[in-house]
Amino acid sequence: MSVAPAGAETAAAERLDRRIRLAAVLVVLGLMFEALSFVSLHPVAFFAFLAPGALLVVVGIAIYLWSIASVRT
């Protein structure tokens, strides 16, 4: 157990909330790109699925995992 001022704990919690919110936004944007790519059956739709969609989802997951792993207790 660390001895830190109450303000430091609040700031750390707010920073964690912002990072998790950013990760959630990135994952949702990636899923929206992927859902829109299913509308078209054109071969370019696969690249729309892969390039921005999967990349945004992977980055969102990475930010989420990094943010919960780097929390100092």
C-alpha positions in Angstrom: 0.0 0.0 0.0 1.4 3.3 -1.0 1.1 6.6 0.8 0.0 9.2 -1.7 -2.2 12.2 -1.5 -5.8 11.8 -2.3 -5.4 14.1 -5.3 -2.8 11.8 -6.8 -5.2 8.8 -6.7 -8.0 10.9 -8.3 -5.7 12.1 -11.0 -4.5 8.5 -11.7 -8.1 7.3 -11.8 -9.1 10.0 -14.2 -6.1 9.3 -16.4 -7.0 5.6 -16.5 -10.6 6.5 -17.4 -9.5 8.7 -20.3 -7.2 5.9 -21.6 -10.0 3.3 -21.4 -12.5 5.7 -23.0 -10.0 6.3 -25.9 -9.5 2.5 -26.3 -13.3 2.0 -26.4 -13.7 4.8 -29.0 -11.0 3.2 -31.2 -12.5 -0.3 -31.0 -16.0 1.1 -31.8 -14.7 3.0 -34.8 -12.9 -0.1 -36.0 -16.0 -2.2 -35.7 -18.0 0.5 -37.5 -15.5 0.3 -40.4 -15.7 -3.4 -40.4 -19.5 -3.4 -40.4 -19.6 -0.9 -43.3 -17.2 -3.1 -45.3 -19.7 -6.0 -45.2 -22.3 -3.9 -47.1 -20.3 -4.0 -50.3 -19.2 -7.3 -51.9 -16.4 -5.6 -53.9 -12.9 -6.9 -53.4 -11.8 -3.5 -52.2 -14.1 -4.0 -49.2 -11.7 -6.5 -47.8 -9.0 -3.8 -47.7 -11.5 -1.4 -46.1 -12.1 -4.2 -43.5 -8.4 -4.9 -43.0 -6.6 -1.6 -43.2 -8.6 0.9 -41.0 -11.0 -1.5 -39.3 -8.7 -4.2 -38.0 -6.0 -1.7 -37.3 -8.2 0.5 -35.1 -9.5 -2.5 -33.2 -6.0 -3.8 -32.6 -4.7 -0.4 -31.5 -7.8 0.0 -29.2 -7.2 -3.4 -27.6 -3.5 -2.6 -27.2 -4.2 0.8 -25.5 -6.7 -0.9 -23.2 -4.3 -3.6 -22.1 -1.4 -1.2 -21.7 -3.5 1.1 -19.6 -4.7 -1.5 -17.2 -1.3 -3.2 -17.0 0.5 0.1 -16.2 -1.7 1.1 -13.3 0.3 1.7 -10.2 -1.4 0.6 -7.0 
